[in-house]
Amino acid sequence: MSLRPFRNFAHIDLEFALGGAIIVGANGRGKSNILEAICYQSIGKSIRGSRDHEAIPHGGAHFDIRGNWQEGDRERPCRVFYGTTEGKKVFLDETALTRVSDLVAHFQTVHFAPQDVALVLQFSAQRRRLLDIVLSQADTDYLKALQTYQRLLTQRNHYLRSLGHRSIDTTEAEVWDAQLARPGSYLRHQRLSGLVEMLPDFQRHYKMFSTGEEAASLLYADAPLPPSSEQVPSQEQLEQEFRQQLSDAHEKERHAGHTLSGPHRDSFVFTIDDAAADTYGSQGQQKSVLLSWKMAELQLLERRRNRQPLLLLDDVFSELDPVRSAHLIDMIADFDQVILTAPRQPQEALGDRYARIDLE
């Protein structure tokens, strides 16, 4: 992979060993930026949620990320370019993609960073984003439905704001409701199905981190998950329920000027012993929750895509006690390729398992 330039790098070339690598360097050397650049080749945007122009080096006018990944016997070159005048362009196999989002179908990554713990655990919007990213990588139809929903949501909100002090026209509002409920119910169905599938892996990994002393779980829309995939409500049922929610809120939405219910507002909560992890979990517990979730993400993507995604762990051993660190080392030993960052070689137990890249 080469960055020409990106963030703090004017030009750097990197080669990652087949089994993975550990990038070692002092804080501020750009370790996290390298992982962010890899994610750009996976989802076409910053995993941090940053705007593209923020990744341009100070005083510059563009960034350029180039890399290759192996798919069976085939090597696939990928380039993500962003310029202040040209906008963003993505090339795969040296061919320009029509949409940046088309990249998501080809190369999957799972990314963990310590700063995500507070961000994800404390803000519902960030938890929804976390869920949307993994489900979009697992199924491109989900990404298309999400984009459609967001477009229709914007249009419906514009309609609500345009009413002003006028009474709502029920017939017109129901047309908007029907349009939004179709992709919205699909998103809710896929979220519930995905969470039900991920829950056993998430709980198993958290049990390892907590040495069996605590039980973690997930809530969606303030309710426990269905006990099995067969008991997830059908999309048709969810669509009817969503349309009713929208209809019941017409008058409130007219006053508010925006849509008050839907997948864009649904809660998604991690729990520890039935208490919300964001409110009652310690820092160590919260980090263990997010790490367990990332392990579950990886296994969901492996099942759905029939290949392991690349696991990216940014300064993952910071603030983990020796017991949790040992469990994590055992977990990642089973993954095909892992790229880690650390201010120094973090654990003797890692040995020479990963090639070392020093950032001077």
C-alpha positions as CSV (number, residue, x, y, z in Angstrom):
1,M,0.0,0.0,0.0
2,S,1.2,3.5,-0.7
3,L,-0.1,6.9,0.6
4,R,0.7,9.8,-1.8
5,P,-0.2,11.7,0.4
6,F,-2.6,11.0,3.3
7,R,-2.9,12.8,6.6
8,N,0.6,13.2,8.1
9,F,2.3,11.2,5.3
10,A,3.7,12.9,2.3
11,H,4.6,9.6,0.7
12,I,5.0,6.2,2.4
13,D,5.1,2.7,0.9
14,L,4.0,-0.3,3.1
15,E,4.0,-4.0,2.6
16,F,2.0,-6.3,4.9
17,A,3.0,-9.9,5.5
18,L,0.4,-12.6,4.7
19,G,-0.3,-13.3,8.4
20,G,-0.4,-9.6,9.4
21,A,1.8,-7.0,10.9
22,I,2.3,-4.9,14.0
23,I,3.0,-1.2,13.3
24,V,5.1,0.3,16.1
25,G,5.8,4.0,16.7
26,A,5.5,6.8,19.1
27,N,2.2,8.7,19.4
28,G,1.7,11.1,16.6
29,R,3.7,9.1,14.0
30,G,0.5,8.2,12.1
31,K,-0.1,4.6,13.1
32,S,-3.9,5.1,13.3
33,N,-3.8,7.0,9.9
34,I,-2.5,3.9,8.2
35,L,-5.4,1.8,9.5
36,E,-7.8,4.6,8.4
37,A,-6.3,4.5,4.9
38,I,-6.9,0.7,4.7
39,C,-10.5,1.2,5.7
40,Y,-10.9,3.8,2.9
41,Q,-10.2,0.9,0.5
42,S,-12.9,-1.1,2.2
43,I,-15.8,1.3,2.8
44,G,-14.8,4.2,0.7
45,K,-14.8,6.7,3.5
46,S,-13.2,7.4,6.9
47,I,-13.9,4.8,9.6
48,R,-13.6,7.7,12.0
49,G,-16.5,9.5,10.5
50,S,-14.2,12.4,9.4
51,R,-14.9,14.4,6.3
52,D,-12.7,13.6,3.3
53,H,-11.1,17.0,3.2
54,E,-9.8,16.5,6.8
55,A,-7.5,13.7,5.5
56,I,-5.7,16.0,3.1
57,P,-2.3,17.0,4.6
58,H,-2.1,20.6,5.7
59,G,-1.6,23.0,2.8
60,G,-2.3,20.2,0.3
61,A,-5.1,19.7,-2.3
62,H,-5.6,16.0,-2.4
63,F,-5.0,12.6,-0.9
64,D,-4.2,9.4,-2.8
65,I,-4.4,5.9,-1.3
66,R,-3.3,2.9,-3.5
67,G,-3.2,-0.7,-2.5
68,N,-3.6,-4.3,-3.6
69,W,-5.3,-7.2,-1.9
70,Q,-5.3,-10.9,-2.7
71,E,-8.5,-12.6,-3.7
72,G,-7.7,-16.3,-4.2
73,D,-5.0,-16.3,-6.9
74,R,-6.0,-12.9,-8.1
75,E,-4.4,-9.6,-7.1
76,R,-6.8,-6.7,-7.1
77,P,-5.4,-3.1,-7.2
78,C,-7.5,-0.4,-5.6
79,R,-7.1,3.4,-5.5
80,V,-9.1,6.0,-3.6
81,F,-8.4,9.6,-4.6
82,Y,-9.9,12.7,-3.2
83,G,-9.2,16.3,-4.4
84,T,-10.6,19.6,-3.4
85,T,-11.6,20.3,-7.0
86,E,-12.0,16.8,-8.4
87,G,-14.0,15.2,-5.5
88,K,-13.7,11.6,-4.7
89,K,-12.9,8.9,-7.2
90,V,-12.4,5.2,-6.7
91,F,-10.7,2.7,-9.0
92,L,-10.8,-1.1,-8.7
93,D,-8.8,-3.3,-11.0
94,E,-7.7,0.0,-12.7
95,T,-11.3,0.8,-13.6
96,A,-13.3,3.7,-12.2
97,L,-16.3,2.7,-10.2
98,T,-19.6,4.5,-10.9
99,R,-20.3,5.0,-7.2
100,V,-17.9,5.1,-4.3
101,S,-20.3,2.8,-2.4
102,D,-19.7,0.0,-5.0
103,L,-16.4,-0.6,-3.3
104,V,-18.1,-2.0,-0.2
105,A,-18.9,-5.3,-1.9
106,H,-15.2,-6.3,-2.5
107,F,-13.0,-6.0,0.5
108,Q,-14.2,-6.2,4.1
109,T,-12.4,-4.9,7.3
110,V,-13.2,-4.9,11.0
111,H,-11.6,-2.0,12.8
112,F,-11.2,-1.3,16.5
113,A,-9.7,1.8,18.2
114,P,-9.8,2.8,21.9
115,Q,-11.3,6.2,21.2
116,D,-14.3,4.4,19.7
117,V,-15.2,3.0,23.1
118,A,-16.5,6.3,24.6
119,L,-17.9,7.4,21.3
120,V,-19.9,4.2,20.5
121,L,-21.0,3.4,24.0
122,Q,-22.2,6.8,24.9
123,F,-24.0,7.9,21.6
124,S,-26.9,6.0,20.1
125,A,-26.2,7.5,16.6
126,Q,-22.7,6.0,16.7
127,R,-24.0,2.6,17.7
128,R,-26.4,2.7,14.8
129,R,-23.5,3.7,12.5
130,L,-21.5,0.7,13.9
131,L,-24.3,-1.6,13.0
132,D,-24.9,-0.1,9.6
133,I,-21.3,-0.4,8.6
134,V,-21.0,-4.1,9.4
135,L,-24.4,-4.9,7.8
136,S,-23.5,-2.9,4.7
137,Q,-20.3,-4.9,4.3
138,A,-22.2,-8.1,4.8
139,D,-24.9,-7.4,2.2
140,T,-24.8,-4.7,-0.4
141,D,-28.6,-4.7,-0.6
142,Y,-28.6,-3.3,2.9
143,L,-26.4,-0.4,1.9
144,K,-28.7,0.3,-1.1
145,A,-31.8,0.3,1.2
146,L,-30.0,2.5,3.7
147,Q,-29.1,5.1,1.0
148,T,-32.7,4.9,-0.3
149,Y,-34.1,5.4,3.2
150,Q,-31.9,8.4,3.9
151,R,-32.9,10.0,0.6
152,L,-36.6,9.5,1.3
153,L,-36.2,10.6,4.9
154,T,-34.7,13.9,3.7
155,Q,-37.6,14.4,1.3
156,R,-40.2,13.6,3.9
157,N,-38.6,16.0,6.4
158,H,-38.6,18.7,3.7
159,Y,-42.4,18.0,3.2
160,L,-43.1,18.3,6.9
161,R,-41.2,21.6,7.2
162,S,-43.0,22.9,4.1
163,L,-46.4,22.5,5.9
164,G,-45.7,25.5,8.2
165,H,-48.9,26.2,10.1
166,R,-51.1,24.3,7.5
167,S,-53.0,21.2,8.6
168,I,-51.5,17.9,7.4
169,D,-53.2,16.3,4.4
170,T,-53.7,12.7,5.5
171,T,-53.8,11.3,2.0
172,E,-50.6,13.0,1.0
173,A,-48.9,12.1,4.3
174,E,-49.8,8.4,3.8
175,V,-48.0,8.4,0.4
176,W,-44.9,9.6,2.1
177,D,-45.4,7.1,4.9
178,A,-45.7,4.2,2.5
179,Q,-42.5,5.3,0.6
180,L,-40.4,5.5,3.8
181,A,-41.8,2.4,5.4
182,R,-40.7,0.1,2.6
183,P,-36.9,0.5,2.9
184,G,-37.3,1.3,6.6
185,S,-38.9,-2.1,7.4
186,Y,-36.2,-3.8,5.4
187,L,-33.5,-2.1,7.5
188,R,-35.3,-3.1,10.7
189,H,-35.7,-6.7,9.6
190,Q,-32.0,-6.9,8.6
191,R,-30.8,-5.3,11.8
192,L,-32.8,-7.7,13.9
193,S,-31.7,-10.7,11.9
194,G,-28.1,-9.6,12.0
195,L,-28.1,-9.0,15.7
196,V,-29.8,-12.3,16.5
197,E,-27.0,-14.0,14.4
198,M,-24.2,-12.1,16.1
199,L,-25.5,-12.4,19.7
200,P,-24.0,-15.8,20.5
201,D,-20.6,-14.9,19.3
202,F,-20.7,-11.6,21.1
203,Q,-21.7,-13.2,24.4
204,R,-19.1,-16.0,24.0
205,H,-16.3,-13.5,23.5
206,Y,-17.4,-11.3,26.4
207,K,-17.6,-14.3,28.7
208,M,-14.0,-15.0,27.9
209,F,-13.0,-11.4,28.6
210,S,-14.9,-11.3,31.9
211,T,-13.8,-14.8,32.9
212,G,-17.4,-15.9,33.1
213,E,-18.3,-13.5,35.9
214,E,-20.7,-11.3,33.8
215,A,-23.2,-11.7,31.0
216,A,-23.4,-9.3,28.1
217,S,-26.4,-8.9,25.8
218,L,-28.0,-6.6,23.2
219,L,-31.2,-4.6,23.0
220,Y,-32.8,-3.2,19.9
221,A,-35.6,-0.6,20.1
222,D,-35.5,-1.0,23.9
223,A,-36.5,-4.6,23.7
224,P,-34.6,-8.0,24.0
225,L,-33.8,-9.7,20.7
226,P,-36.0,-12.5,19.4
227,P,-34.6,-15.8,20.7
228,S,-34.0,-17.2,17.1
229,S,-33.9,-16.0,13.5
230,E,-37.2,-17.8,12.9
231,Q,-38.9,-15.5,15.4
232,V,-37.8,-12.3,13.9
233,P,-40.9,-10.5,12.7
234,S,-41.4,-10.5,8.9
235,Q,-40.6,-7.5,6.8
236,E,-44.3,-7.2,6.0
237,Q,-45.2,-7.1,9.7
238,L,-42.5,-4.5,10.4
239,E,-43.7,-2.4,7.5
240,Q,-47.3,-2.3,8.9
241,E,-46.0,-1.4,12.3
242,F,-43.7,1.3,10.9
243,R,-46.6,2.8,8.9
244,Q,-48.7,2.9,12.0
245,Q,-46.0,4.6,14.0
246,L,-45.7,7.3,11.3
247,S,-49.5,7.7,11.1
248,D,-49.8,8.1,14.9
249,A,-47.2,10.8,14.9
250,H,-48.4,13.0,12.1
251,E,-49.5,15.9,14.2
252,K,-46.4,15.8,16.4
253,E,-44.2,15.6,13.3
254,R,-45.9,18.6,11.8
255,H,-45.0,20.7,14.8
256,A,-41.5,19.2,15.0
257,G,-40.8,19.5,11.3
258,H,-39.1,16.2,11.0
259,T,-39.7,12.4,11.2
260,L,-39.8,11.2,14.8
261,S,-39.6,7.5,14.4
262,G,-37.8,5.0,12.2
263,P,-34.5,3.2,11.9
264,H,-32.7,6.5,12.0
265,R,-34.0,6.9,15.6
266,D,-34.1,3.3,16.8
267,S,-32.0,2.6,19.9
268,F,-29.3,-0.2,20.0
269,V,-27.9,-0.9,23.4
270,F,-25.1,-3.1,24.8
271,T,-25.9,-4.5,28.3
272,I,-23.9,-6.1,31.1
273,D,-25.9,-8.1,33.5
274,D,-29.1,-6.5,32.1
275,A,-27.8,-2.9,32.8
276,A,-26.8,-0.5,30.0
277,A,-23.1,-0.7,29.5
278,D,-22.8,2.9,28.5
279,T,-24.2,4.0,31.9
280,Y,-23.1,1.4,34.4
281,G,-20.0,-0.3,32.8
282,S,-16.5,0.4,33.9
283,Q,-13.9,1.5,31.4
284,G,-12.5,-2.0,31.2
285,Q,-16.0,-3.5,30.8
286,Q,-16.9,-1.1,28.1
287,K,-13.7,-1.8,26.2
288,S,-14.3,-5.6,26.5
289,V,-17.9,-5.0,25.2
290,L,-16.6,-3.3,22.1
291,L,-13.8,-5.8,21.5
292,S,-16.3,-8.7,21.8
293,W,-18.6,-6.9,19.3
294,K,-15.7,-6.6,16.9
295,M,-15.0,-10.3,17.1
296,A,-18.7,-11.0,16.4
297,E,-18.5,-8.6,13.4
298,L,-15.6,-10.5,12.0
299,Q,-17.4,-13.9,12.3
300,L,-20.6,-12.5,10.8
301,L,-18.7,-11.2,7.8
302,E,-16.8,-14.4,7.4
303,R,-20.1,-16.4,7.3
304,R,-21.9,-14.0,4.9
305,R,-18.9,-13.5,2.6
306,N,-17.2,-16.9,2.8
307,R,-13.9,-15.3,3.6
308,Q,-12.3,-13.6,6.6
309,P,-12.2,-9.8,6.6
310,L,-9.0,-8.0,7.6
311,L,-8.8,-7.3,11.3
312,L,-7.4,-3.9,12.3
313,L,-6.6,-3.3,15.9
314,D,-5.4,0.2,16.9
315,D,-3.5,0.4,20.2
316,V,-5.7,-2.4,21.4
317,F,-3.7,-3.4,24.5
318,S,-3.9,0.0,26.1
319,E,-5.7,-0.1,29.4
320,L,-6.3,-3.9,29.2
321,D,-5.2,-5.8,32.2
322,P,-2.9,-8.9,31.7
323,V,-5.8,-11.4,31.8
324,R,-7.9,-9.6,29.2
325,S,-4.7,-9.1,27.0
326,A,-4.0,-12.8,27.1
327,H,-7.6,-13.6,26.1
328,L,-7.3,-11.2,23.2
329,I,-4.0,-12.7,22.0
330,D,-5.7,-16.1,22.0
331,M,-8.7,-14.8,20.1
332,I,-6.7,-13.1,17.3
333,A,-4.4,-16.1,16.8
334,D,-7.2,-17.8,14.8
335,F,-7.6,-15.0,12.3
336,D,-5.9,-15.1,8.9
337,Q,-4.6,-11.6,8.8
338,V,-4.3,-9.0,11.6
339,I,-2.8,-5.6,11.5
340,L,-2.1,-4.0,14.9
341,T,-0.6,-0.8,16.1
342,A,1.2,-0.1,19.4
343,P,3.6,2.5,20.8
344,R,6.0,-0.4,21.5
345,Q,6.0,-4.1,21.1
346,P,3.0,-4.8,23.4
347,Q,3.2,-8.3,24.5
348,E,5.9,-10.9,24.7
349,A,3.2,-13.5,24.0
350,L,2.8,-12.1,20.5
351,G,6.4,-13.3,19.8
352,D,7.3,-13.0,16.2
353,R,3.8,-13.9,15.0
354,Y,3.4,-10.6,13.1
355,A,6.0,-8.8,11.0
356,R,7.1,-5.6,12.6
357,I,6.9,-2.2,10.8
358,D,8.6,0.7,12.6
359,L,7.6,4.2,12.1
360,E,10.5,6.4,12.9
